Amino acid sequence: MNRCTLLFTIISLLSSCGGTNTTQKDIDPLFGDLPQELVKEIEKIAPEIQSFKINPAQDNSIICDSGTVILIPKNTIVDEKGNFVTGEITFEAKEHFTKADYFLSNLQTVHNDKLLESGGMIYVNAIDKKGNSLKISNGKSIRIEMTARKINSPNIFLGERNQNGQMNWGEMKETSKSLIAYPILYISQHHLPKGCLTECSEFYGIVNTEVSGDNIHYYIKDDILKYEKTLLATKEFKSRYDAYCIPELVRLYIENIDKNLWEIDQMMVDKLYEDSVREVGFYVNDKRTNLTKSQIEAHEWLTNSAKDYFDRILKKFRGFVKEKLEKVDPNLVADTTLFENYINSYESYVNIYNARTAYDATDFGWINLDVIYNDPRAIEMDIEVITNNNPSTVFLIINDRQVMINAKSKQTNKYSFTDHKEGYNKLPKGASGTLVAIGYDQNRIMFGMKDIVIGMNKSENLDLKSVTLNDLKNKLDKLK
């Protein structure tokens, strides 16, 4: 896979204030206002720009290094004048999943006046052979499927940098509800590490041979290839089968295969509830007397185990219903050969399997998977950070959560994290945090890191020292 180390074309922003046009400074969409000398160093350890040569006149499937799946329908990408592009172009993607990734790309998790907790970010772009920027045609979209790490049920947030180079994820979007059909033999097959076992059958227990004896309870006689390009060929159905791998589940989804996935999920909830009433009721209604102490304890264990089991499965499928997923989109075509060739290890399979947060992007740029960060300890407050050197950026990281906040410069070597006039102005008092700053001075990377308890001190001193690139990477890898 090729790597593109060139910087993207810088965005020029114009604004009007009080009737006077003022040209703002150029902002790099990838790194904000970090000095180019610093960018040239940290991009060596920052997430790489991944480049893919594609023909936009054809359907294209892309798998990024961390498992992000991108499907680009044919005739979707156009030039600045809206003309469909012919010939080879370069599609670019830059994935971010860790605090070190966010820091190195100068990315905070802020949505206007609220803080966000991120599950992953990606930057996507396309250029022609001459380096000209391309765009997505009006009324069309490309599908992006990512893994939401460390958060559940995220929304999509689209980001733009302000005149200071800081990111604001201003526009919130819902995740896409339509499904992608993958090669069914690939998606339904086990890709487990050697020696790892599962009680679930491969290919959903669908076999094309006669089933008899005890096996009749575990397998379904059918041809699995009949269900190519149906909801059985989706990662979403596979996740349901993995949660409750019984033939009755497979039959229920097959019998209702033309319905929306969430409607069949609700049917499954109803069935599970009936099963739970029957199974748990069997033990609850056991009124035998004269049981020994061991028998009573065993009876209680069986009753509680049945309750816990069905509570857990019901919670899972009620969550599936809330996703409101619909049907397979026939316009989104996955490249069978690409996906089959990509799977060469359990890790590569998991990367794609877990990429189930979907968005139909209508523009190139920054995309973030987030939830609103709500902390009951949050109060109106600020922290003043005083540095010994003039850094390019200062971050407050809330430990054990994927929350990053850029500081605002108050005056030379003094920084603030909240705004008392507009924007977010609350921080979780008592939470564990880390201050991180970076700059470039006299051909040296200057770096500082300090663990704090948020709100313990109104002012914190942060010393920056010269570090090597390897030292910087090792320090950032330790972020909680």
Buried (B, 14 or more C-beta within 10 A) or exposed (E): EEEBEEBBBEBEBEEEEEEEEEEEEEBBBBBBBBEEEBBEBBBEBBBBBBBBEBEBBEBBBBBBEBBBBBBBBBBBBBBEEEEEBEEEBBBBBBBBBBBBBBBBBBBBBBBEEBBBBBBBBBBBBBBBEEEEBBBBBEEBBBBBBBBBBEBEEBBBBBBBBBEBBBBBBEEBBEBBBBBBBBBBBBBBBEBEEEEEEEEBBBBBBBBEEEBEEEEEEBBBEBEBEEBBBBBBBBBBBBBBBEBBBBBEBBEBBBEBBEBBBBBBBBBBBEBBBEBBEEBBEEBEEEEEEEEEEEEEEEBEEBBEEBBEEBEEBBEBBBEBBEBBBBBBBEEBBBBBEBBEEBBEEBEBBEBBBBBBBBBBBBEBBBBBBBBEBEBEEBEEBBBBBEBEBEBBBBBBBBBEBBBBBBBBBEEEBEBBBBEEEEEBBBBBBEBBBBBBBBBBBEEBBBBBBBEBEBBEEEEBEBBBEEBEEEEBBEBBEEBE
